[in-house]
Amino acid sequence: MRLYRWLSDFHGSERKIALAIGNFDGFHVGHQAVIAQMQAKAHERDLLSAVMIFEPQPLEFFGRGKTVGDSATGSSVPARLFTIRDKLRIFRAAGIDIVFCMTFTRKFAALSDVEFVAMLERMQVKSVTVGSDFSFGRGGAYHIAELQAACAARDIECSAIGKVEEEGVRISSTMLRSLIVKGDFSTAAKFMGRPYSIAGRVVHGNAIGRTIGFPTANINLNRLVCPLSGVYAVKVACRYGHFDGVANVGHRPTITIPTLHSLLEVNIFNFDADLYGQEIEVTFVHKIRDEVKFANLDALIAQISADKERAQYLLSLDTPDLP
């Protein structure tokens, strides 16, 4: 799979391109339907399969500096489910040939429908697939009809996937985000087709967890807003195998000055190997409690012990989340 962060680095290819466009945040079953149709078009016409995503995501770009909060997190910027690392991992597993990661700027956002499709033509795109709610250019003023008309003028096939529903509920990143914020991982997994997880490289912390008897593997969550906050029972995959654990996601208010970005700290049960610099994947199974600030370190240690015991119990069950 080839990744292009700048179109100037793309010098064309021997085969033309079938392209799917979207944020693909969470890569739920609706996103998967878009990718599947794009890949079917690629197979039919002997095209390369490609995806166009945006960094930052458009709502992140336009939400900065605003005060009106989003319903799930209280932030003007929607909580991000997947980083670009997560998305690339999913695209690679799906067999995508090329990923175009477009830098989202005011200039890019202001493209007209004709300018946007002219860019696609320069990218050797012959087929475009989007979701039914796709909008683009000049404040999101253009929609499917304008995209299809501009594509037709340049002999580019364009199709849109209708809304994907599960039990009468439209699947969307907004809905998925709400489930994960609430800790309803079983329903989220049904709509994603897999459990919700975060992968990242383990970084050095301040080693306080080790000194109080609960060593943790730490991952910086480089999101403007994280959908997770609190303590969770988790599954951990690393080079040494698969393990149970308990994780805290947040800003560690008891022992540190709150930081801009959330930190994922996971205490892996029955594990004592060095993971620094290595990538791990943490799958969230149950939410145990919200993150709180404790009066002192002793109170924190007592609560961590209770959290670990609760996580061990929950992970031993085959039933959905318990209250």
Secondary structure by P-SEA (a helix, b strand, c coil): ccccccccccccccccbbbbbcccccccaaaaaaaaaaaaaaaaaccccbbbbbcccaaaaaaccccccccccccccccccccaaaaaaaaaaacccbbbbcccccccccccaaaaaaaaaaacccbbbbcccccccccccccaaaaaaaaaaacbbbbbbcccccccccccaaaaaaaaaacaaaaaaaaaccccbbbbbbbbcccccccccccccccccccccccccccccbbbbcccccccccccccccccccccccbbbbbbbccccccccccbbbbbbbccccccccccccaaaaaaaaaaaaaaaaaaaaccccccc
